[in-house]
Amino acid sequence: MSRKISEDRKAAYYVGMLLQIFGGLLFASVFVKFTMRFGDFTDFVDRTKSEALRAFTGMALMMIGGFIRGVGAKGLAGSGVLLDPERTRQELEPYSRMAGGMVRDAIDEARLDLGSEPEQVIVIKCRECAALNPESANFCQECGTKL
């Protein structure tokens, strides 16, 4: 499995991001222009059509850019466009490795030791009440019966 993301996918990711930014600016410009011309009703119908078209174009560019960006980030199979589990695994491998690295960093920061064997504890089961007692106990801690 490759640990690298191809140049084509990187380019698609950045093109998608640029489309999202441009669409967002186009969409936001409708509100800026509306506040600047608030109360001015000259040529209202044509202006409204123009601003509505600009708003819908901005939203469409944001959605298309998001789709292209997702495909660029995760690949065709990783983003769900193609249904191929083996190819999905290959395309998402860099992200899976990254997520595992982030978990490892969190474990290290918390100073947890997951690599060692757990300490073995030997207990003795009481014949009378079935309570578990430490190995060193001579009498049951529950019923007092000699072990």
CYANA upper distance limits for C-alpha pairs under 8 A (distance plus 0.5 A):
  1 MET  CA     90 GLN  CA      6.19
  1 MET  CA     93 GLU  CA      7.62
  2 SER  CA     90 GLN  CA      7.48
  2 SER  CA     93 GLU  CA      7.84
  2 SER  CA     94 PRO  CA      8.17
  3 ARG  CA     93 GLU  CA      7.17
  3 ARG  CA     94 PRO  CA      5.74
  4 LYS  CA     94 PRO  CA      7.29
  5 ILE  CA      9 ARG  CA      7.13
  5 ILE  CA     10 LYS  CA      7.41
  5 ILE  CA     94 PRO  CA      7.94
  6 SER  CA     10 LYS  CA      6.90
  7 GLU  CA     11 ALA  CA      6.59
  8 ASP  CA     12 ALA  CA      6.69
  8 ASP  CA     72 GLY  CA      8.16
  9 ARG  CA     13 TYR  CA      6.60
  9 ARG  CA     71 VAL  CA      7.96
  9 ARG  CA     72 GLY  CA      4.75
  9 ARG  CA     73 ALA  CA      7.03
  9 ARG  CA     75 GLY  CA      7.30
 10 LYS  CA     14 TYR  CA      6.83
 10 LYS  CA     72 GLY  CA      6.48
 10 LYS  CA     73 ALA  CA      7.63
 11 ALA  CA     15 VAL  CA      6.55
 11 ALA  CA     72 GLY  CA      7.77
 12 ALA  CA     16 GLY  CA      6.47
 12 ALA  CA     68 ILE  CA      6.62
 12 ALA  CA     69 ARG  CA      6.63
 12 ALA  CA     71 VAL  CA      7.90
 12 ALA  CA     72 GLY  CA      5.26
 13 TYR  CA     17 MET  CA      6.71
 13 TYR  CA     68 ILE  CA      6.98
 13 TYR  CA     69 ARG  CA      4.65
 13 TYR  CA     70 GLY  CA      7.47
 13 TYR  CA     71 VAL  CA      7.78
 13 TYR  CA     72 GLY  CA      4.80
 13 TYR  CA     73 ALA  CA      6.30
 14 TYR  CA     18 LEU  CA      6.65
 14 TYR  CA     69 ARG  CA      7.34
 15 VAL  CA     19 LEU  CA      6.70
 15 VAL  CA     65 GLY  CA      7.80
 15 VAL  CA     68 ILE  CA      8.01
 15 VAL  CA     69 ARG  CA      7.68
 16 GLY  CA     20 GLN  CA      6.70
 16 GLY  CA     64 ILE  CA      7.85
 16 GLY  CA     65 GLY  CA      4.43
 16 GLY  CA     66 GLY  CA      6.48
 16 GLY  CA     67 PHE  CA      7.76
 16 GLY  CA     68 ILE  CA      5.38
 16 GLY  CA     69 ARG  CA      4.81
 16 GLY  CA     72 GLY  CA      8.41
 17 MET  CA     21 ILE  CA      6.73
 17 MET  CA     65 GLY  CA      6.53
 17 MET  CA     66 GLY  CA      7.58
 17 MET  CA     69 ARG  CA      6.52
 18 LEU  CA     22 PHE  CA      6.55
 18 LEU  CA     65 GLY  CA      7.79
 19 LEU  CA     23 GLY  CA      6.42
 19 LEU  CA     61 LEU  CA      6.26
 19 LEU  CA     62 MET  CA      6.75
 19 LEU  CA     64 ILE  CA      7.98
 19 LEU  CA     65 GLY  CA      5.29
 20 GLN  CA     24 GLY  CA      6.50
 20 GLN  CA     61 LEU  CA      6.54
 20 GLN  CA     62 MET  CA      4.62
 20 GLN  CA     63 MET  CA      7.73
 20 GLN  CA     64 ILE  CA      8.17
 20 GLN  CA     65 GLY  CA      5.36
 20 GLN  CA     66 GLY  CA      6.90
 21 ILE  CA     25 LEU  CA      6.69
 21 ILE  CA     62 MET  CA      7.74
 22 PHE  CA     26 LEU  CA      6.60
 22 PHE  CA     58 GLY  CA      7.86
 22 PHE  CA     61 LEU  CA      7.92
 22 PHE  CA     62 MET  CA      8.22
 23 GLY  CA     27 PHE  CA      6.54
 23 GLY  CA     57 THR  CA      7.62
 23 GLY  CA     58 GLY  CA      4.38
 23 GLY  CA     59 MET  CA      6.60
 23 GLY  CA     60 ALA  CA      7.78
 23 GLY  CA     61 LEU  CA      5.30
 23 GLY  CA     62 MET  CA      5.47
 24 GLY  CA     28 ALA  CA      6.52
 24 GLY  CA     58 GLY  CA      6.46
 24 GLY  CA     59 MET  CA      7.69
 24 GLY  CA     62 MET  CA      6.87
 25 LEU  CA     29 SER  CA      6.48
 25 LEU  CA     58 GLY  CA      7.90
 26 LEU  CA     30 VAL  CA      7.50
 26 LEU  CA     54 ARG  CA      6.95
 26 LEU  CA     55 ALA  CA      7.19
 26 LEU  CA     57 THR  CA      8.16
 26 LEU  CA     58 GLY  CA      5.52
 27 PHE  CA     31 PHE  CA      8.07
 27 PHE  CA     54 ARG  CA      7.11
 27 PHE  CA     55 ALA  CA      5.14
 27 PHE  CA     56 PHE  CA      7.98
 27 PHE  CA     57 THR  CA      8.14
 27 PHE  CA     58 GLY  CA      5.17
 27 PHE  CA     59 MET  CA      7.01
 28 ALA  CA     32 VAL  CA      7.01
 28 ALA  CA     55 ALA  CA      8.34
 29 SER  CA     33 LYS  CA      6.48
 30 VAL  CA     34 PHE  CA      6.57
 30 VAL  CA     51 GLU  CA      6.30
 30 VAL  CA     52 ALA  CA      8.45
 30 VAL  CA     54 ARG  CA      7.55
 30 VAL  CA     55 ALA  CA      6.80
 31 PHE  CA     35 THR  CA      6.72
 32 VAL  CA     36 MET  CA      6.75
 33 LYS  CA     37 ARG  CA      6.73
 34 PHE  CA     38 PHE  CA      6.28
 43 ASP  CA     47 ARG  CA      6.70
 44 PHE  CA     48 THR  CA      6.47
 45 VAL  CA     49 LYS  CA      6.81
 46 ASP  CA     50 SER  CA      6.70
 47 ARG  CA     51 GLU  CA      6.59
 48 THR  CA     52 ALA  CA      6.46
 49 LYS  CA     53 LEU  CA      6.59
 50 SER  CA     54 ARG  CA      6.70
 51 GLU  CA     55 ALA  CA      6.55
 52 ALA  CA     56 PHE  CA      6.65
 53 LEU  CA     57 THR  CA      6.48
 54 ARG  CA     58 GLY  CA      6.56
 55 ALA  CA     59 MET  CA      6.78
 56 PHE  CA     60 ALA  CA      6.56
 57 THR  CA     61 LEU  CA      6.60
 58 GLY  CA     62 MET  CA      6.72
 59 MET  CA     63 MET  CA      6.78
 60 ALA  CA     64 ILE  CA      6.56
 61 LEU  CA     65 GLY  CA      6.25
 62 MET  CA     66 GLY  CA      6.51
 63 MET  CA     67 PHE  CA      6.77
 64 ILE  CA     68 ILE  CA      6.70
 65 GLY  CA     69 ARG  CA      6.38
 66 GLY  CA     70 GLY  CA      6.53
 67 PHE  CA     71 VAL  CA      6.75
 68 ILE  CA     72 GLY  CA      6.54
 69 ARG  CA     73 ALA  CA      6.55
 70 GLY  CA     74 LYS  CA      6.50
 70 GLY  CA     75 GLY  CA      8.05
 70 GLY  CA     79 SER  CA      6.85
 71 VAL  CA     75 GLY  CA      5.22
 71 VAL  CA     76 LEU  CA      5.97
 71 VAL  CA     78 GLY  CA      8.08
 71 VAL  CA     79 SER  CA      6.11
 72 GLY  CA     76 LEU  CA      8.36
 74 LYS  CA     78 GLY  CA      5.29
 74 LYS  CA     79 SER  CA      5.88
 74 LYS  CA     91 GLU  CA      6.68
 74 LYS  CA     92 LEU  CA      6.49
 75 GLY  CA     79 SER  CA      6.45
 75 GLY  CA     88 THR  CA      8.35
 75 GLY  CA     91 GLU  CA      6.31
 75 GLY  CA     92 LEU  CA      8.23
 76 LEU  CA     80 GLY  CA      6.96
 76 LEU  CA     81 VAL  CA      5.73
 76 LEU  CA     82 LEU  CA      6.27
 77 ALA  CA     81 VAL  CA      6.10
 77 ALA  CA     82 LEU  CA      4.95
 77 ALA  CA     83 LEU  CA      6.53
 77 ALA  CA     84 ASP  CA      6.64
 77 ALA  CA     85 PRO  CA      8.11
 77 ALA  CA     87 ARG  CA      6.62
 77 ALA  CA     88 THR  CA      5.24
 77 ALA  CA     91 GLU  CA      7.59
 78 GLY  CA     82 LEU  CA      8.31
 78 GLY  CA     87 ARG  CA      8.12
 78 GLY  CA     88 THR  CA      5.04
 78 GLY  CA     89 ARG  CA      7.89
 78 GLY  CA     91 GLU  CA      6.32
 78 GLY  CA     92 LEU  CA      6.38
 83 LEU  CA     88 THR  CA      8.36
 84 ASP  CA     88 THR  CA      6.53
 85 PRO  CA     89 ARG  CA      6.66
 86 GLU  CA     90 GLN  CA      6.94
 87 ARG  CA     91 GLU  CA      6.61
 88 THR  CA     92 LEU  CA      6.52
 89 ARG  CA     93 GLU  CA      6.43
 92 LEU  CA     96 SER  CA      6.66
 93 GLU  CA     97 ARG  CA      6.54
 94 PRO  CA     98 MET  CA      6.62
 95 TYR  CA     99 ALA  CA      6.58
 96 SER  CA    100 GLY  CA      6.67
 97 ARG  CA    101 GLY  CA      6.66
 98 MET  CA    102 MET  CA      6.75
 99 ALA  CA    103 VAL  CA      6.79
100 GLY  CA    104 ARG  CA      6.66
101 GLY  CA    105 ASP  CA      6.67
102 MET  CA    106 ALA  CA      6.78
103 VAL  CA    107 ILE  CA      6.72
104 ARG  CA    108 ASP  CA      6.64
105 ASP  CA    109 GLU  CA      6.55
106 ALA  CA    110 ALA  CA      6.64
107 ILE  CA    111 ARG  CA      6.67
107 ILE  CA    112 LEU  CA      6.05
107 ILE  CA    113 ASP  CA      8.32
108 ASP  CA    112 LEU  CA      6.73
108 ASP  CA    113 ASP  CA      8.47
122 ILE  CA    134 PRO  CA      7.24
122 ILE  CA    135 GLU  CA      6.24
123 VAL  CA    132 LEU  CA      6.46
123 VAL  CA    133 ASN  CA      5.82
123 VAL  CA    134 PRO  CA      5.23
123 VAL  CA    135 GLU  CA      5.49
124 ILE  CA    132 LEU  CA      6.13
124 ILE  CA    133 ASN  CA      5.61
124 ILE  CA    134 PRO  CA      6.71
124 ILE  CA    135 GLU  CA      6.31
124 ILE  CA    147 LEU  CA      8.45
125 LYS  CA    130 ALA  CA      5.93
125 LYS  CA    131 ALA  CA      6.11
125 LYS  CA    132 LEU  CA      5.14
125 LYS  CA    133 ASN  CA      6.73
126 CYS  CA    130 ALA  CA      5.15
126 CYS  CA    131 ALA  CA      5.86
126 CYS  CA    132 LEU  CA      6.98
126 CYS  CA    133 ASN  CA      7.82
126 CYS  CA    140 CYS  CA      6.77
126 CYS  CA    145 THR  CA      8.15
126 CYS  CA    147 LEU  CA      7.04
127 ARG  CA    147 LEU  CA      8.38
128 GLU  CA    143 CYS  CA      8.29
128 GLU  CA    145 THR  CA      7.75
129 CYS  CA    142 GLU  CA      8.03
129 CYS  CA    143 CYS  CA      7.34
131 ALA  CA    140 CYS  CA      7.89
131 ALA  CA    141 GLN  CA      8.30
131 ALA  CA    142 GLU  CA      7.10
133 ASN  CA    137 ALA  CA      6.98
133 ASN  CA    140 CYS  CA      6.85
133 ASN  CA    141 GLN  CA      7.09
137 ALA  CA    147 LEU  CA      8.07
138 ASN  CA    146 LYS  CA      6.59
138 ASN  CA    147 LEU  CA      5.98
139 PHE  CA    144 GLY  CA      5.84
139 PHE  CA    145 THR  CA      5.96
139 PHE  CA    146 LYS  CA      4.93
139 PHE  CA    147 LEU  CA      5.72
140 CYS  CA    144 GLY  CA      5.10
140 CYS  CA    145 THR  CA      5.80
140 CYS  CA    146 LYS  CA      6.92
140 CYS  CA    147 LEU  CA      6.87
